Amino acid sequence: MAMSGRRRFLTRVVAAAALAAGGRAAPGAGTARGADTARVAAARVAVIGGGFAGAACALELRALMDSLQVTLIDPTERYVTCPMSNEVLAGWRTLSSLTVTRAGLQRRGVRLVPDQAAAIDTRRRRIRLRAGGDVGYDRLVVAPGIRFLWGRPEGYTESAAASLPHAWQAGAQTEILAAQLKAMRPGGVVAISVPAGPMRCPPGPFERATLIAAFLARANPRSKVLIFDANNRFPQQDTFTSAWQALYPGMIEWIPVTRGGAVERVVPAERILMTADGAHSADVINIIPPQAPAALCPAAGLASDHGWCPVTAAGFESTLAPNVHVIGDASIADPMPKSASAAVAQARQCARAIVAAFGGEAATNQVMDSVCYSRLAPDRALAIRARFESAQGEIRKLEGAAAGDDANETSADEVRRAQQWYRQIVMQSFNAYHSEDS
């Protein structure tokens, strides 16, 4: 009787995994009965970075093939999620409600290495660890997230972030910004600087301005929020603007680049921003600096001249290094946004492509969904939905109702959907559960 498609696939995986590990296919590998399944355990996938992208990919790899050796390299024991972190500023959540551990990954058989990847030798397929030693791989997934380009704007150094927080990595920076908002003088001014170029969570600065206004409307109603933007447009601009006018009239002002919105220099000690329009002082200054992939990426030859990592559309494999995949914020996956939801969609597609490659198969392309939620008020939230597919060597955004249903709805239903989405994405990525505070 002919073998089923799944059995043929697993047979190819056995043979390919053995060869990838430097051995030969087991005798009888041409038949399912004779396959030496122990050889599959020799297939090694290493994942660098334990955020949404890396953790979700590790879990998906184990779900697709539990005999794979999957190693996740990340120095942090706990991870604070950026999604929903702006709600901490509004007083609607606590950081503890956004903090997950790695225990759920371990329960699924992912091997954890609590260290930082210092270098990648793509020729030898080895990862050097900062604390010493190295990790080998047959396939590598790089999901290191972003780094900040310090000194842009001029004067905004890493040490300056202690007084002018970016809060673009949730955790201690979020706490600094929240404390400054609470301590601000009556009628004070909050300034938010938005950079030009690709960045993590493009709608995030505008949700942040909204939730800061929500907090100040209760605690400091004569205060004002200024958004200095190095761009001329921002995501869902009409919806945000309408919400500001309805919910927080006169509190939020958006200043585009054409009106001097690009911050060129900061004077941290005096809390002054310098733009083409002159000097601006503020009581609380939130500088979101320009971003690029983690330094590991250019050092390993994974980044192109413009700084981000080019990948194939089908499996997010690097176009610059063999057997390496780059997912999440570090990759060039236009038109997909740099968001947690898009990162998880990429992670799952990448895992399918890796398992298929071990079996000598081509990756099966599936629709990748993305949704970004922006909270506007206790009973209102905005959803930005999109769907993507890989076709003819590129990622394409799917048009139509399925891609944008209720894209501009800001009802209480969207608040409930946002809370449900957060629980689901944390489970998908970390095999963990967190309840919402609000």
C-alpha positions as CSV (number, residue, x, y, z in Angstrom):
1,M,0.0,0.0,0.0
2,A,1.3,3.4,-0.9
3,M,2.4,5.6,2.0
4,S,0.3,8.5,3.0
5,G,1.5,12.0,2.2
6,R,2.3,12.7,5.9
7,R,4.3,9.5,6.3
8,R,6.3,10.3,3.1
9,F,6.9,13.8,4.5
10,L,8.2,12.5,7.8
11,T,10.4,9.9,6.0
12,R,12.0,12.8,4.1
13,V,12.5,14.7,7.4
14,V,14.3,11.7,8.9
15,A,16.7,11.5,6.0
16,A,17.2,15.2,5.7
17,A,17.7,15.7,9.5
18,A,20.4,13.0,9.6
19,L,22.2,14.5,6.7
20,A,21.9,18.0,8.2
21,A,23.6,16.6,11.4
22,G,26.5,15.3,9.4
23,G,25.4,11.7,9.2
24,R,23.7,9.5,6.7
25,A,20.1,8.5,6.3
26,A,19.3,5.4,8.3
27,P,19.1,2.1,6.5
28,G,15.6,1.7,5.2
29,A,14.9,5.5,5.4
30,G,13.1,5.1,2.1
31,T,10.2,3.4,3.9
32,A,8.3,4.7,6.9
33,R,8.7,1.4,8.8
34,G,12.5,1.3,8.4
35,A,13.0,5.0,9.2
36,D,15.3,5.5,12.2
37,T,13.2,8.1,14.0
38,A,16.0,8.7,16.5
39,R,17.8,10.5,13.7
40,V,15.2,13.2,13.7
41,A,16.3,14.3,17.1
42,A,19.6,15.3,15.5
43,A,17.9,18.2,13.7
44,R,18.7,21.3,15.6
45,V,17.0,24.7,15.4
46,A,18.3,27.6,17.4
47,V,16.3,30.7,18.0
48,I,17.9,34.0,19.1
49,G,15.5,36.3,20.9
50,G,12.6,35.4,23.2
51,G,10.1,38.1,22.4
52,F,6.8,37.4,20.6
53,A,8.5,36.3,17.3
54,G,11.2,34.1,18.7
55,A,9.1,32.4,21.4
56,A,6.2,31.8,19.1
57,C,8.5,30.3,16.5
58,A,10.0,28.0,19.1
59,L,6.6,26.8,20.2
60,E,5.4,26.3,16.7
61,L,8.4,24.2,15.7
62,R,7.8,22.0,18.7
63,A,4.1,21.7,17.8
64,L,4.9,20.7,14.2
65,M,7.6,18.3,15.1
66,D,8.2,17.4,18.7
67,S,11.4,15.5,17.9
68,L,13.2,18.7,16.8
69,Q,15.9,20.0,19.2
70,V,14.7,23.6,19.6
71,T,17.0,25.9,21.6
72,L,15.9,29.5,22.6
73,I,18.7,31.9,23.5
74,D,17.7,34.9,25.5
75,P,19.3,36.5,28.6
76,T,16.1,37.5,30.3
77,E,14.2,35.2,32.7
78,R,11.0,37.3,32.3
79,Y,9.6,39.2,29.4
80,V,7.5,42.4,29.7
81,T,5.2,42.8,26.7
82,C,5.1,46.1,24.8
83,P,1.5,45.5,23.7
84,M,-0.8,47.0,26.3
85,S,2.1,48.8,28.1
86,N,0.7,52.2,27.3
87,E,-2.3,51.3,29.5
88,V,0.1,51.3,32.4
89,L,0.5,55.1,31.8
90,A,-3.3,55.5,32.0
91,G,-3.4,53.6,35.3
92,W,-5.5,50.8,33.7
93,R,-2.9,48.0,34.0
94,T,0.2,47.1,36.1
95,L,3.5,45.9,34.6
96,S,3.0,42.6,36.5
97,S,0.0,41.9,34.3
98,L,2.2,42.2,31.3
99,T,5.1,40.0,32.5
100,V,5.5,36.4,31.4
101,T,8.1,33.8,32.3
102,R,9.8,31.2,30.1
103,A,8.3,28.3,32.0
104,G,5.6,27.6,29.4
105,L,8.3,27.2,26.7
106,Q,10.1,24.7,28.8
107,R,6.9,22.7,29.4
108,R,6.7,22.3,25.6
109,G,10.2,21.0,25.4
110,V,12.1,24.1,24.3
111,R,15.6,24.2,25.6
112,L,16.4,27.6,27.2
113,V,19.9,29.1,27.2
114,P,19.8,32.2,29.5
115,D,22.6,34.0,27.8
116,Q,23.0,36.6,25.0
117,A,24.2,35.7,21.5
118,A,27.4,37.5,20.9
119,A,28.2,36.5,17.4
120,I,27.0,34.2,14.6
121,D,29.3,32.1,12.4
122,T,27.0,31.4,9.5
123,R,29.6,29.3,7.7
124,R,30.2,26.9,10.6
125,R,26.6,27.3,11.9
126,R,27.6,28.2,15.4
127,I,26.4,30.9,17.8
128,R,29.0,32.3,20.2
129,L,27.5,33.1,23.6
130,R,28.5,36.2,25.6
131,A,29.2,34.2,28.8
132,G,31.3,31.7,26.8
133,G,30.7,28.5,24.8
134,D,28.6,28.2,21.7
135,V,25.5,26.6,20.3
136,G,25.3,24.8,17.0
137,Y,22.4,24.7,14.6
138,D,21.2,23.2,11.4
139,R,18.7,26.1,11.0
140,L,18.8,29.4,12.8
141,V,15.9,31.8,13.5
142,V,17.0,35.3,14.4
143,A,14.4,37.4,16.2
144,P,16.4,39.9,18.2
145,G,14.1,42.9,17.9
146,I,15.3,46.4,17.6
147,R,18.1,48.6,18.9
148,F,18.0,52.4,19.4
149,L,20.1,54.7,17.4
150,W,21.4,56.8,20.2
151,G,22.4,60.4,19.4
152,R,19.4,60.9,17.2
153,P,18.2,63.5,18.0
154,E,21.5,65.1,19.0
155,G,21.9,64.9,22.8
156,Y,19.7,61.9,23.3
157,T,22.1,59.4,24.7
158,E,21.4,56.2,26.5
159,S,22.1,57.9,29.8
160,A,19.7,60.7,28.9
161,A,16.9,58.1,28.7
162,A,16.9,58.0,32.6
163,S,15.4,61.5,32.6
164,L,13.8,61.6,29.2
165,P,12.4,58.1,28.9
166,H,11.6,56.4,25.6
167,A,9.5,53.7,27.2
168,W,9.7,51.9,23.8
169,Q,10.8,48.7,25.6
170,A,8.3,47.9,28.3
171,G,9.5,47.7,31.9
172,A,11.7,50.1,33.9
173,Q,11.3,52.8,31.2
174,T,7.5,52.5,31.5
175,E,7.7,53.0,35.2
176,I,9.9,56.1,34.8
177,L,7.5,57.7,32.4
178,A,4.4,56.8,34.5
179,A,6.1,58.3,37.6
180,Q,6.9,61.5,35.8
181,L,3.3,61.9,34.6
182,K,2.0,61.5,38.2
183,A,4.5,64.1,39.5
184,M,4.0,66.7,36.8
185,R,3.0,70.2,37.9
186,P,-0.6,71.4,37.4
187,G,-1.1,72.6,33.9
188,G,2.2,71.1,32.7
189,V,3.2,70.0,29.2
190,V,4.1,66.5,27.9
191,A,6.1,66.3,24.7
192,I,6.4,63.1,22.6
193,S,8.9,62.9,19.8
194,V,8.2,60.5,17.0
195,P,11.0,59.5,14.6
196,A,11.0,59.1,10.8
197,G,11.7,55.8,9.2
198,P,10.7,52.2,10.0
199,M,9.8,51.7,13.7
200,R,8.2,49.3,16.0
201,C,4.4,49.7,16.3
202,P,3.8,52.8,14.1
203,P,0.4,53.6,15.8
204,G,2.0,53.3,19.3
205,P,3.0,56.9,19.8
206,F,-0.5,58.1,19.1
207,E,-2.1,55.6,21.4
208,R,0.4,56.7,24.0
209,A,-0.6,60.4,23.5
210,T,-4.2,59.3,23.9
211,L,-3.8,57.3,27.1
212,I,-1.6,60.0,28.6
213,A,-4.4,62.4,27.9
214,A,-6.8,60.0,29.5
215,F,-4.8,59.9,32.7
216,L,-4.2,63.7,32.7
217,A,-7.9,64.4,32.1
218,R,-8.5,62.9,35.5
219,A,-5.4,63.9,37.4
220,N,-4.2,67.1,35.8
221,P,-7.0,68.5,33.5
222,R,-5.3,71.8,32.5
223,S,-2.2,70.0,31.1
224,K,-1.4,69.5,27.4
225,V,0.2,66.8,25.2
226,L,2.3,67.8,22.2
227,I,3.3,65.3,19.6
228,F,6.4,66.3,17.6
229,D,6.3,64.1,14.5
230,A,9.1,63.8,11.9
231,N,6.5,62.6,9.5
232,N,3.6,64.1,7.6
233,R,1.0,61.4,8.3
234,F,0.4,58.7,10.9
235,P,-1.7,55.5,11.0
236,Q,-5.4,55.9,11.3
237,Q,-4.9,59.7,11.6
238,D,-8.6,60.6,11.0
239,T,-9.8,58.2,13.7
240,F,-7.3,59.2,16.3
241,T,-8.0,62.9,15.6
242,S,-11.7,62.5,15.9
243,A,-11.3,60.6,19.2
244,W,-9.0,63.4,20.6
245,Q,-11.6,66.0,19.7
246,A,-14.4,64.0,21.2
247,L,-12.7,62.6,24.3
248,Y,-9.9,65.0,25.2
249,P,-10.8,68.4,23.5
250,G,-7.9,70.8,23.4
251,M,-5.4,68.5,25.2
252,I,-3.5,66.9,22.3
253,E,-1.8,68.8,19.6
254,W,0.0,67.0,16.7
255,I,2.9,68.9,15.1
256,P,4.0,67.4,11.7
257,V,7.4,67.8,10.1
258,T,6.1,70.6,7.9
259,R,5.4,72.7,11.0
260,G,8.7,72.0,12.7
261,G,7.7,68.6,14.2
262,A,11.1,66.9,13.7
263,V,13.2,67.1,16.9
264,E,16.8,67.9,16.0
265,R,18.4,68.3,19.4
266,V,17.5,67.8,23.0
267,V,19.0,69.4,26.2
268,P,18.1,66.9,28.8
269,A,19.2,68.9,31.9
270,E,16.9,71.8,30.9
271,R,14.1,69.6,29.3
272,I,14.3,71.5,26.0
273,L,13.6,70.2,22.5
274,M,15.1,72.0,19.5
275,T,13.3,71.9,16.1
276,A,13.5,73.9,13.0
277,D,10.8,76.0,14.6
278,G,12.9,76.9,17.6
279,A,13.2,75.8,21.2
280,H,10.4,74.1,23.1
281,S,10.3,73.3,26.8
282,A,8.2,70.6,28.5
283,D,7.7,69.2,31.9
284,V,7.8,65.6,30.7
285,I,9.6,64.6,27.5
286,N,9.1,61.2,25.9
287,I,11.7,60.7,23.1
288,I,11.2,57.7,20.8
289,P,14.5,57.4,19.0
290,P,15.0,56.0,15.5
291,Q,15.4,52.2,15.4
292,A,17.4,49.5,13.6
293,P,17.8,45.7,14.1
294,A,19.8,44.5,17.0
295,A,23.6,45.0,16.5
296,L,24.0,41.2,16.1
297,C,22.3,41.4,12.6
298,P,24.7,43.7,10.8
299,A,27.7,42.1,12.6
300,A,26.6,38.7,11.2
301,G,26.0,40.0,7.7
302,L,22.2,39.7,7.9
303,A,21.5,43.4,7.3
304,S,21.5,45.3,4.1
305,D,22.9,48.8,3.4
306,H,19.8,50.5,4.9
307,G,20.2,48.6,8.1
308,W,17.3,46.1,8.1
309,C,17.3,42.4,7.2
310,P,16.1,41.3,3.8
311,V,14.2,37.9,3.7
312,T,12.3,35.7,1.3
313,A,8.6,36.0,1.3
314,A,7.8,32.3,1.6
315,G,9.8,31.4,4.7
316,F,11.5,34.6,5.9
317,E,14.9,33.1,5.1
318,S,17.7,35.6,4.9
319,T,18.7,36.5,1.4
320,L,22.2,37.2,2.7
321,A,23.0,34.1,4.7
322,P,22.0,30.4,4.1
323,N,20.0,28.4,6.7
324,V,19.2,31.6,8.6
325,H,15.7,33.0,9.0
326,V,15.0,36.5,10.3
327,I,11.5,37.3,11.7
328,G,9.9,40.1,13.7
329,D,10.9,43.7,13.9
330,A,14.4,43.1,12.5
331,S,13.2,41.8,9.1
332,I,12.2,43.7,6.0
333,A,8.7,42.2,5.5
334,D,6.9,45.1,3.9
335,P,4.0,45.7,3.8
336,M,3.6,43.8,7.1
337,P,3.9,46.2,10.1
338,K,6.5,45.8,12.8
339,S,4.0,44.6,15.4
340,A,3.6,41.7,17.8
341,S,0.7,40.3,15.8
342,A,2.7,40.4,12.5
343,A,5.7,38.9,14.3
344,V,3.7,35.9,15.5
345,A,2.2,35.4,12.0
346,Q,5.8,35.5,10.6
347,A,7.0,33.1,13.3
348,R,4.4,30.4,12.4
349,Q,5.0,30.7,8.7
350,C,8.8,30.5,9.3
351,A,8.4,27.4,11.5
352,R,6.3,25.7,8.7
353,A,9.0,26.6,6.2
354,I,11.8,25.1,8.4
355,V,10.0,21.9,9.0
356,A,9.2,21.6,5.3
357,A,12.9,22.2,4.4
358,F,13.9,19.4,6.7
359,G,11.6,17.2,4.7
360,G,12.8,18.4,1.3
361,E,9.5,20.1,0.7
362,A,8.7,23.7,-0.3
363,A,7.0,25.9,2.3
364,T,3.2,26.0,2.1
365,N,2.1,29.6,2.0
366,Q,-0.8,30.5,4.3
367,V,-2.6,33.7,4.9
368,M,-0.9,35.8,7.7
369,D,-3.2,37.9,9.9
370,S,-2.2,41.0,11.7
371,V,-4.2,43.2,14.1
372,C,-3.0,46.2,16.1
373,Y,-5.2,47.5,18.9
374,S,-5.0,51.0,20.3
375,R,-6.9,51.9,23.4
376,L,-8.7,55.3,23.3
377,A,-10.7,55.3,26.5
378,P,-11.9,52.8,29.1
379,D,-14.8,51.8,26.8
380,R,-13.3,52.5,23.4
381,A,-10.5,50.9,21.3
382,L,-9.3,51.0,17.7
383,A,-8.5,48.0,15.7
384,I,-6.2,48.1,12.7
385,R,-6.6,44.7,10.9
386,A,-4.8,43.4,7.8
387,R,-4.2,40.1,6.1
388,F,-1.1,39.1,4.0
389,E,0.0,36.3,1.7
390,S,3.2,35.3,0.0
391,A,2.8,35.3,-3.8
392,Q,5.3,35.3,-6.6
393,G,8.2,36.0,-4.3
394,E,6.7,38.9,-2.4
395,I,4.4,39.6,0.5
396,R,1.2,41.1,-0.6
397,K,-1.6,42.7,1.4
398,L,-5.0,41.2,0.8
399,E,-7.7,43.7,0.0
400,G,-11.4,43.4,0.8
401,A,-13.7,43.0,3.7
402,A,-11.7,40.2,5.4
403,A,-8.6,42.5,5.6
404,G,-10.3,45.5,7.1
405,D,-13.6,44.7,8.8
406,D,-14.4,47.3,11.5
407,A,-11.0,49.0,10.9
408,N,-12.4,52.3,12.2
409,E,-14.8,51.0,14.8
410,T,-14.0,52.3,18.3
411,S,-16.6,50.6,20.4
412,A,-16.6,48.7,23.7
413,D,-16.7,45.5,21.6
414,E,-13.2,46.4,20.4
415,V,-12.1,46.7,24.0
416,R,-13.3,43.2,24.7
417,R,-11.7,41.9,21.5
418,A,-8.4,43.6,22.4
419,Q,-8.4,41.9,25.8
420,Q,-9.2,38.5,24.2
421,W,-6.5,39.1,21.5
422,Y,-3.9,39.8,24.2
423,R,-4.7,36.6,26.1
424,Q,-4.5,34.6,22.9
425,I,-1.2,36.1,21.6
426,V,0.5,35.6,25.0
427,M,-0.7,31.9,24.9
428,Q,0.5,31.5,21.3
429,S,3.9,32.9,22.0
430,F,4.7,31.9,25.6
431,N,2.3,29.1,26.5
432,A,1.2,31.3,29.3
433,Y,-1.9,33.1,30.5
434,H,-2.4,36.6,31.7
435,S,-5.6,38.3,32.8
436,E,-6.2,42.0,32.0
437,D,-6.3,44.6,34.8
438,S,-9.1,46.6,33.1
